[in-house]
Amino acid sequence: MLRGACVYYLTKPPTPAVLLTALNKVKPTAMLTVPLIIEKIYFNKVLPSFQKNFLLKYLHKIPPVRKLLNRIAGKKLKETFGGELRFFGIGGAKLNSTVEKFLIEAQFPYAIGYGLTETSPLLAGTGPANSVFESTGPAIEGVELKIHNPDPVTGEGEIYARGPNVMIGYFKDPELTSQVITTDGWFKTGDLGVFDGKNNLYIKGRAKNVIVGASGENIYPEEIESIINSFRHVVESIVIEQKGKLVALVHLNLEEIERKYNNLKDEASKCFEERKEEILKEIQDYVNSKVNKFSKLSRVVYQPMPFEKTATQKIKRYIYKYK
């Protein structure tokens, strides 16, 4: 436990002015947040600072120089969060790999955790000093984790958990309880994962969200969404299957787009639609350049309103599945 820790839990990005004022006043030592917060800070603030002129953009591509620049940026980022931060916990969704690489090189005190409400909630995780790239780390003390029925080739399968923090069952619902807890006490998380040789857990996605490709390959929409959400104008997204094709629904930050096109508000709606389609095409090209051939998007569709979410700020996918 961090002595004198002041913990904030952020589920959506506050305005920059409100965030800076609060953090500089409170100077938290620990924060718990979702990936969207740090991803937007990186792609909207940190990365543009390395691309403001040709020389800096060129230098940032040289690994030793990039690490030095990221280290400097990491110190400034820590100051942005009040200067006393020692633990920046991230959970609830997949963290963009580019952002995580930056956090590692910046020596920013981040850590990723994994768990569910039914497990009180943490199952796996580690401290900032022991973070493992793209992994939640090993099971926490007292918790057992295993992969049920792993794929013989990839080792991937559903994550089962057992331990004193796992619920006894759903209140007055023995039928539902029997569906998720085995007779020997293993809780079926519904998440897919795989272990490495050091027992570090890698989350692949929700079993019910997996899309099976034409050749039988598993496609994890969360991994594609992580890339989509790194695009500057995207607030959030979901990837669904339509007639055997992958389609992304994206909600855009219109204020950012208006700032990019200063005269946008004064133009006809037709011009806005044209520019919107350009942005959607840019997103599609951007994503398809970074995913494997099975995960390429056939279409990107504009979602005008924010997605409906659960109490824990997860998008209600079933609402949009057949749009």
RONU-821037 format. One line per 8 residues: number of its first residue (from 1); their letters; for each residue x, y, z of N, C-alpha, C. Coordinates in steps of 0.05 Angstrom, whole numbers. Layout:
REM RONU-821037
NUM	a	X:Y:Z:X:Y:Z:X:Y:Z ~ ...
END
This chain:
REM RONU-821037
1	mlrgacvy	17:-24:0:0:0:0:18:25:0 ~ 11:45:-16:26:69:-17:18:88:5 ~ 37:96:21:31:113:44:20:140:35 ~ -2:148:46:-14:173:39:-25:175:11 ~ -30:152:-1:-39:152:-29:-67:165:-32 ~ -69:180:-53:-95:192:-60:-102:180:-87 ~ -124:165:-88:-131:149:-111:-154:161:-126 ~ -150:164:-153:-172:174:-170:-179:151:-189
9	yltkpptp	-204:148:-196:-213:129:-216:-226:144:-238 ~ -215:143:-262:-225:158:-285:-236:139:-306 ~ -261:143:-314:-274:126:-334:-277:140:-361 ~ -274:166:-362:-276:181:-387:-259:206:-384 ~ -248:216:-406:-229:238:-405:-243:264:-395 ~ -233:276:-374:-243:302:-366:-231:324:-384 ~ -241:348:-382:-229:369:-398:-200:374:-388 ~ -182:382:-406:-154:386:-397:-151:406:-374
17	avlltaln	-166:427:-375:-164:447:-354:-172:436:-327 ~ -195:422:-326:-204:410:-301:-184:389:-291 ~ -174:373:-309:-155:352:-301:-129:364:-289 ~ -118:384:-303:-93:396:-294:-96:410:-267 ~ -118:424:-264:-123:438:-239:-126:419:-215 ~ -141:397:-220:-145:377:-198:-119:363:-191 ~ -104:355:-211:-80:339:-206:-58:356:-193 ~ -55:381:-202:-34:398:-190:-41:406:-161
25	kvkptaml	-67:406:-155:-75:412:-128:-72:388:-109 ~ -81:365:-119:-82:341:-102:-55:326:-102 ~ -41:326:-124:-16:311:-127:-18:282:-119 ~ -35:267:-133:-39:239:-126:-14:222:-129 ~ -12:202:-112:10:183:-114:2:158:-129 ~ -25:153:-131:-35:130:-146:-60:137:-161 ~ -63:126:-185:-87:130:-201:-95:104:-214 ~ -121:99:-216:-132:76:-230:-148:87:-253
33	tvpliiek	-143:77:-277:-157:88:-300:-160:67:-322 ~ -175:75:-343:-178:58:-366:-158:67:-387 ~ -152:49:-407:-132:56:-427:-137:82:-442 ~ -163:88:-447:-170:111:-464:-157:137:-454 ~ -154:140:-428:-143:164:-417:-115:169:-426 ~ -97:149:-421:-69:152:-428:-65:151:-458 ~ -82:136:-473:-80:134:-502:-85:161:-515 ~ -105:175:-506:-112:201:-517:-91:222:-511
41	iyfnkvlp	-80:220:-487:-58:239:-479:-34:234:-497 ~ -28:209:-502:-4:203:-519:-9:212:-548 ~ -31:204:-560:-35:209:-588:-43:238:-594 ~ -55:252:-574:-63:280:-579:-43:300:-569 ~ -26:293:-550:-7:312:-538:22:304:-542 ~ 29:280:-533:57:272:-533:68:267:-561 ~ 54:250:-576:64:244:-603:66:269:-621 ~ 45:286:-622:48:310:-638:71:328:-631
49	sfqknfll	80:327:-606:103:343:-598:129:333:-611 ~ 129:307:-619:152:296:-633:150:299:-663 ~ 128:309:-673:124:311:-702:120:340:-711 ~ 126:359:-694:121:387:-700:141:399:-721 ~ 164:386:-724:182:394:-745:197:370:-756 ~ 209:373:-780:221:351:-794:244:338:-778 ~ 261:354:-766:285:344:-752:276:327:-728 ~ 258:337:-712:249:323:-689:235:297:-697
57	kylhkipp	219:298:-718:205:274:-727:225:253:-737 ~ 247:262:-750:267:243:-759:282:231:-736 ~ 290:248:-716:305:238:-693:289:218:-677 ~ 262:223:-676:246:205:-660:244:177:-671 ~ 252:173:-696:252:147:-709:277:131:-703 ~ 297:144:-692:323:131:-685:320:120:-657 ~ 320:93:-653:315:81:-627:329:93:-603 ~ 355:97:-603:368:108:-579:359:137:-573
65	vrkllnri	355:153:-595:346:180:-591:317:180:-582 ~ 300:162:-594:272:161:-587:269:154:-557 ~ 285:136:-547:284:129:-519:291:152:-501 ~ 311:168:-509:318:192:-494:295:212:-494 ~ 284:217:-518:262:236:-520:237:227:-504 ~ 232:201:-505:210:190:-490:214:192:-460 ~ 239:189:-452:246:192:-423:240:221:-414 ~ 248:240:-431:243:268:-424:212:273:-423
73	agkklket	198:262:-443:169:265:-444:156:252:-420 ~ 168:230:-411:157:216:-388:158:233:-362 ~ 180:248:-359:183:265:-336:162:287:-337 ~ 158:298:-361:138:320:-364:110:309:-359 ~ 105:284:-368:79:272:-364:73:267:-335 ~ 94:259:-321:91:254:-292:84:281:-277 ~ 97:302:-286:91:329:-275:62:337:-281 ~ 52:330:-305:25:336:-312:5:323:-292
81	fggelrff	12:299:-282:-5:285:-263:1:293:-234 ~ 15:315:-231:19:326:-204:48:322:-193 ~ 64:306:-206:92:303:-199:98:283:-178 ~ 78:271:-165:83:252:-143:74:224:-150 ~ 66:219:-174:54:193:-182:75:170:-180 ~ 66:149:-166:83:125:-164:70:100:-174 ~ 43:102:-179:29:78:-189:6:88:-207 ~ 7:81:-232:-14:88:-252:-25:62:-262
89	giggakln	-47:53:-249:-59:27:-255:-78:29:-279 ~ -76:10:-297:-93:10:-321:-108:-16:-323 ~ -134:-15:-329:-149:-39:-332:-176:-34:-346 ~ -191:-55:-351:-217:-52:-363:-218:-57:-393 ~ -195:-54:-406:-194:-58:-435:-164:-62:-443 ~ -160:-69:-469:-133:-73:-478:-119:-46:-482 ~ -95:-44:-473:-78:-20:-477:-65:-21:-504 ~ -66:1:-519:-52:2:-545:-22:-3:-541
97	stvekfli	-12:-21:-558:16:-30:-555:36:-7:-560 ~ 30:11:-578:48:34:-583:50:52:-558 ~ 27:56:-545:27:72:-521:42:58:-499 ~ 39:32:-497:53:17:-476:83:18:-480 ~ 92:16:-505:121:19:-511:131:46:-502 ~ 115:67:-507:123:93:-498:125:94:-467 ~ 106:83:-453:106:83:-424:131:69:-413 ~ 138:47:-426:162:32:-418:187:49:-421
105	eaqfpyai	190:61:-445:214:77:-451:214:103:-435 ~ 190:113:-429:188:137:-413:193:132:-383 ~ 195:107:-376:198:99:-347:175:110:-331 ~ 152:110:-342:127:119:-329:117:96:-311 ~ 109:102:-286:101:81:-267:74:68:-272 ~ 71:56:-296:45:43:-302:45:14:-294 ~ 22:3:-291:18:-26:-286:-9:-34:-296 ~ -11:-58:-307:-36:-68:-317:-47:-90:-300
113	gygltets	-73:-88:-294:-86:-108:-278:-109:-122:-292 ~ -116:-146:-284:-138:-161:-296:-155:-173:-274 ~ -181:-171:-278:-200:-183:-259:-229:-178:-267 ~ -247:-187:-251:-275:-184:-256:-289:-177:-229 ~ -314:-167:-231:-329:-161:-207:-332:-186:-190 ~ -336:-209:-203:-340:-234:-189:-315:-244:-174 ~ -292:-231:-180:-267:-240:-167:-255:-218:-149 ~ -270:-199:-142:-265:-179:-120:-243:-159:-123
121	pllagtgp	-234:-148:-144:-237:-158:-171:-211:-169:-183 ~ -189:-166:-170:-163:-171:-183:-156:-201:-184 ~ -146:-210:-207:-137:-237:-211:-107:-238:-218 ~ -99:-220:-234:-71:-219:-243:-61:-190:-245 ~ -35:-186:-240:-24:-160:-242:3:-158:-229 ~ 16:-136:-232:42:-132:-220:47:-103:-215 ~ 69:-96:-202:76:-68:-197:90:-56:-221 ~ 93:-29:-221:106:-16:-243:134:-26:-250
129	ansvfest	149:-34:-229:176:-43:-234:178:-69:-249 ~ 155:-85:-249:156:-111:-261:136:-115:-284 ~ 127:-93:-295:108:-94:-317:120:-110:-341 ~ 103:-126:-353:111:-142:-376:95:-133:-401 ~ 109:-126:-422:97:-115:-446:73:-133:-456 ~ 50:-120:-459:26:-132:-469:15:-154:-451 ~ 24:-156:-426:14:-176:-408:4:-163:-382 ~ -14:-178:-368:-23:-168:-342:-4:-177:-320
137	gpaiegve	16:-194:-328:33:-205:-308:22:-231:-297 ~ 33:-242:-275:24:-268:-265:0:-265:-247 ~ -11:-287:-238:-33:-287:-219:-24:-275:-193 ~ -42:-260:-180:-34:-248:-154:-33:-270:-132 ~ -21:-263:-110:-17:-283:-89:-44:-294:-79 ~ -45:-320:-77:-69:-334:-67:-89:-341:-88 ~ -84:-333:-113:-102:-339:-136:-90:-359:-154 ~ -106:-378:-163:-98:-398:-183:-111:-391:-209
145	lkihnpdp	-95:-392:-230:-106:-388:-257:-97:-411:-275 ~ -115:-418:-293:-108:-439:-313:-123:-434:-339 ~ -112:-445:-360:-125:-443:-386:-140:-468:-391 ~ -167:-466:-393:-183:-490:-398:-184:-497:-428 ~ -179:-523:-433:-180:-533:-460:-164:-516:-479 ~ -138:-512:-475:-122:-495:-492:-119:-505:-520 ~ -117:-487:-539:-112:-494:-567:-85:-508:-568 ~ -83:-531:-581:-57:-545:-582:-35:-530:-597
153	vtgegeiy	-42:-511:-614:-22:-496:-629:-15:-470:-615 ~ -35:-454:-608:-31:-428:-596:-29:-427:-566 ~ -41:-448:-553:-42:-448:-524:-64:-431:-512 ~ -80:-419:-529:-101:-401:-520:-126:-417:-512 ~ -140:-406:-492:-165:-419:-483:-178:-401:-463 ~ -200:-411:-452:-214:-394:-432:-199:-394:-405 ~ -198:-371:-392:-185:-368:-367:-203:-377:-345 ~ -194:-396:-328:-208:-405:-304:-193:-394:-280
161	argpnvmi	-208:-387:-259:-195:-375:-235:-207:-389:-210 ~ -189:-391:-190:-198:-402:-165:-182:-389:-142 ~ -196:-382:-121:-183:-369:-98:-203:-358:-79 ~ -193:-348:-56:-211:-337:-35:-226:-312:-43 ~ -217:-299:-64:-230:-274:-73:-252:-279:-93 ~ -254:-304:-102:-275:-311:-122:-302:-315:-108 ~ -323:-304:-120:-349:-305:-107:-359:-334:-102 ~ -377:-337:-83:-389:-363:-77:-410:-369:-99
169	gyfkdpel	-424:-348:-108:-444:-352:-128:-461:-327:-132 ~ -478:-327:-152:-496:-305:-156:-519:-307:-136 ~ -527:-285:-125:-547:-284:-104:-574:-295:-113 ~ -583:-316:-99:-608:-329:-104:-612:-338:-134 ~ -589:-346:-146:-591:-355:-174:-572:-379:-177 ~ -580:-402:-166:-563:-426:-167:-559:-436:-196 ~ -578:-432:-213:-576:-441:-241:-553:-426:-255 ~ -553:-400:-253:-532:-384:-266:-505:-389:-253
177	tsqvittd	-505:-393:-227:-481:-400:-212:-468:-425:-223 ~ -485:-446:-227:-475:-472:-237:-463:-469:-265 ~ -471:-449:-280:-461:-445:-307:-433:-434:-307 ~ -425:-419:-286:-399:-406:-286:-379:-416:-265 ~ -389:-433:-247:-370:-444:-227:-372:-475:-228 ~ -348:-487:-232:-347:-516:-234:-351:-529:-207 ~ -355:-555:-207:-359:-569:-182:-335:-569:-164 ~ -311:-565:-175:-287:-564:-159:-278:-535:-155
185	gwfktgdl	-296:-515:-159:-290:-488:-150:-277:-469:-170 ~ -274:-477:-195:-262:-459:-215:-283:-441:-227 ~ -277:-415:-228:-294:-395:-240:-287:-391:-269 ~ -308:-394:-286:-304:-390:-315:-306:-360:-321 ~ -283:-348:-328:-283:-319:-331:-297:-309:-357 ~ -297:-327:-377:-308:-319:-403:-288:-304:-420 ~ -263:-300:-409:-242:-287:-424:-223:-308:-435 ~ -211:-301:-458:-191:-319:-470:-163:-308:-465
193	gvfdgknn	-145:-326:-459:-118:-318:-454:-98:-340:-459 ~ -72:-333:-453:-51:-352:-457:-28:-344:-438 ~ -13:-364:-428:10:-359:-410:36:-361:-426 ~ 56:-346:-418:82:-350:-429:98:-369:-410 ~ 123:-373:-416:139:-391:-400:144:-382:-372 ~ 138:-357:-365:142:-347:-338:116:-342:-324 ~ 95:-355:-334:68:-353:-322:56:-325:-323 ~ 65:-309:-342:52:-283:-346:28:-287:-364
201	lyikgrak	6:-275:-357:-19:-279:-371:-23:-257:-393 ~ -31:-266:-416:-38:-248:-439:-67:-251:-445 ~ -82:-229:-443:-111:-230:-449:-115:-226:-479 ~ -131:-244:-491:-137:-242:-519:-163:-229:-525 ~ -183:-232:-507:-209:-219:-511:-231:-236:-498 ~ -256:-227:-500:-278:-242:-490:-285:-264:-509 ~ -291:-288:-497:-297:-311:-514:-322:-306:-531 ~ -342:-292:-520:-366:-287:-535:-363:-266:-557
209	nvivgasg	-341:-251:-556:-336:-231:-576:-319:-241:-600 ~ -307:-264:-597:-289:-274:-618:-304:-278:-644 ~ -292:-269:-666:-303:-272:-692:-287:-294:-707 ~ -300:-314:-717:-286:-335:-731:-285:-328:-761 ~ -260:-326:-771:-256:-319:-799:-263:-341:-818 ~ -262:-334:-844:-271:-353:-865:-254:-378:-865 ~ -229:-376:-856:-211:-399:-856:-209:-412:-829 ~ -227:-404:-810:-228:-416:-784:-210:-402:-763
217	eniypeei	-197:-380:-771:-179:-367:-752:-195:-349:-733 ~ -185:-347:-708:-198:-330:-688:-190:-301:-692 ~ -210:-283:-693:-205:-254:-696:-215:-241:-670 ~ -198:-226:-657:-205:-214:-631:-211:-184:-636 ~ -237:-176:-636:-244:-148:-642:-231:-128:-623 ~ -226:-136:-598:-213:-117:-579:-186:-108:-588 ~ -171:-127:-601:-144:-120:-611:-146:-99:-634 ~ -166:-103:-651:-169:-84:-673:-179:-57:-663
225	esiinsfr	-197:-58:-644:-208:-33:-632:-186:-17:-618 ~ -167:-31:-606:-145:-16:-593:-129:0:-614 ~ -127:-10:-638:-113:4:-659:-130:27:-669 ~ -156:22:-673:-174:42:-683:-174:66:-663 ~ -176:60:-638:-178:81:-617:-153:98:-615 ~ -131:89:-627:-106:105:-626:-106:126:-648 ~ -125:124:-667:-127:145:-687:-137:171:-675 ~ -125:193:-683:-129:218:-669:-158:226:-665
233	hvvesivi	-175:223:-685:-202:234:-682:-222:214:-671 ~ -214:190:-664:-232:170:-654:-234:171:-623 ~ -259:172:-614:-264:171:-585:-267:142:-576 ~ -283:126:-590:-287:98:-583:-297:84:-608 ~ -295:57:-607:-303:41:-630:-310:13:-622 ~ -325:-1:-640:-328:-30:-637:-326:-42:-665 ~ -317:-67:-665:-315:-82:-690:-335:-104:-690 ~ -351:-106:-711:-371:-127:-713:-368:-142:-740
241	eqkgklva	-382:-164:-742:-382:-179:-767:-408:-175:-782 ~ -407:-169:-808:-430:-166:-824:-426:-181:-850 ~ -442:-202:-854:-441:-218:-878:-412:-228:-884 ~ -399:-237:-863:-372:-248:-865:-350:-227:-868 ~ -356:-202:-865:-337:-180:-867:-335:-165:-840 ~ -311:-154:-835:-306:-139:-811:-313:-110:-816 ~ -330:-99:-798:-339:-72:-800:-334:-58:-774 ~ -323:-34:-775:-318:-18:-750:-338:4:-748
249	lvhlnlee	-351:7:-725:-367:30:-719:-350:49:-702 ~ -348:74:-710:-331:93:-695:-346:118:-687 ~ -341:127:-663:-351:152:-654:-328:172:-654 ~ -332:194:-668:-310:214:-672:-313:238:-654 ~ -290:250:-649:-290:275:-633:-294:298:-652 ~ -318:308:-654:-324:329:-673:-310:355:-667 ~ -305:361:-641:-291:385:-634:-263:385:-645 ~ -250:362:-644:-223:360:-655:-223:365:-686
257	ierkynnl	-243:353:-699:-245:356:-728:-251:385:-735 ~ -267:399:-719:-273:427:-723:-248:444:-720 ~ -231:437:-701:-206:452:-698:-187:447:-721 ~ -188:423:-732:-171:417:-755:-180:433:-780 ~ -206:433:-784:-218:449:-806:-232:473:-794 ~ -217:495:-792:-226:518:-777:-253:529:-787 ~ -258:526:-812:-283:538:-823:-305:517:-825 ~ -303:495:-811:-322:473:-814:-350:481:-807
265	kdeaskcf	-353:497:-786:-380:504:-777:-395:521:-797 ~ -380:535:-814:-393:554:-832:-398:541:-860 ~ -390:515:-863:-393:502:-888:-419:486:-889 ~ -427:480:-914:-452:464:-917:-448:436:-907 ~ -471:424:-900:-470:397:-888:-458:377:-908 ~ -461:382:-934:-450:364:-954:-420:363:-953 ~ -407:386:-948:-378:388:-946:-369:372:-921 ~ -385:375:-899:-378:360:-875:-379:330:-880
273	eerkeeil	-399:321:-895:-402:293:-901:-378:283:-917 ~ -369:299:-936:-346:292:-952:-321:289:-935 ~ -317:308:-918:-293:306:-900:-295:283:-881 ~ -319:278:-872:-323:256:-853:-316:230:-867 ~ -324:226:-891:-318:202:-906:-287:199:-911 ~ -274:222:-915:-245:222:-918:-232:211:-892 ~ -242:220:-870:-231:212:-844:-236:182:-840 ~ -260:172:-846:-266:144:-843:-248:127:-861
281	keiqdyvn	-242:137:-885:-224:122:-903:-196:122:-892 ~ -188:144:-880:-161:146:-867:-159:126:-845 ~ -180:123:-829:-180:104:-807:-178:76:-817 ~ -193:69:-838:-192:43:-849:-164:36:-860 ~ -152:54:-874:-125:50:-885:-104:47:-862 ~ -108:64:-842:-89:64:-819:-90:37:-805 ~ -114:27:-799:-118:1:-785:-108:-22:-802 ~ -116:-22:-827:-108:-45:-845:-78:-47:-850
289	skvnkfsk	-64:-25:-846:-35:-25:-848:-21:-38:-824 ~ -37:-42:-802:-25:-51:-777:-35:-78:-768 ~ -55:-90:-782:-65:-116:-774:-59:-137:-794 ~ -63:-163:-786:-58:-185:-804:-80:-186:-825 ~ -76:-203:-845:-95:-204:-868:-122:-213:-860 ~ -125:-228:-838:-151:-237:-829:-167:-216:-814 ~ -153:-195:-805:-166:-175:-788:-170:-148:-802 ~ -167:-148:-828:-171:-123:-842:-200:-114:-844
297	lsrvvyqp	-205:-89:-841:-232:-78:-842:-242:-75:-870 ~ -267:-83:-876:-278:-78:-902:-293:-51:-903 ~ -300:-41:-880:-315:-16:-879:-312:-3:-852 ~ -313:23:-851:-314:39:-826:-338:56:-827 ~ -355:54:-807:-381:68:-807:-381:89:-784 ~ -391:113:-790:-393:134:-770:-415:129:-751 ~ -409:130:-725:-429:127:-703:-433:155:-691 ~ -455:168:-698:-459:196:-690:-461:201:-660
305	mpfektat	-473:182:-645:-477:185:-617:-458:167:-602 ~ -450:174:-577:-433:156:-561:-447:129:-558 ~ -431:108:-556:-442:82:-552:-455:79:-525 ~ -476:63:-524:-489:57:-498:-470:39:-482 ~ -468:45:-456:-448:30:-440:-461:19:-415 ~ -446:-1:-403:-454:-12:-377:-445:7:-355 ~ -451:-1:-330:-443:15:-307:-412:17:-305 ~ -398:-3:-316:-369:-2:-315:-357:9:-340
313	qkikryiy	-373:23:-356:-364:38:-379:-355:20:-402 ~ -366:-4:-404:-360:-22:-426:-383:-19:-446 ~ -377:-19:-472:-397:-15:-492:-415:-40:-493 ~ -441:-35:-495:-461:-57:-497:-461:-67:-526 ~ -443:-86:-531:-439:-95:-559:-464:-107:-571 ~ -480:-121:-556:-503:-134:-567:-522:-115:-581 ~ -522:-90:-573:-540:-70:-585:-532:-65:-614 ~ -506:-66:-619:-495:-58:-645:-487:-81:-663
321	kyk	-490:-105:-653:-479:-129:-666:-491:-133:-694 ~ -516:-127:-698:-529:-132:-723:-537:-107:-738 ~ -523:-84:-732:-529:-59:-745:-520:-61:-774
END
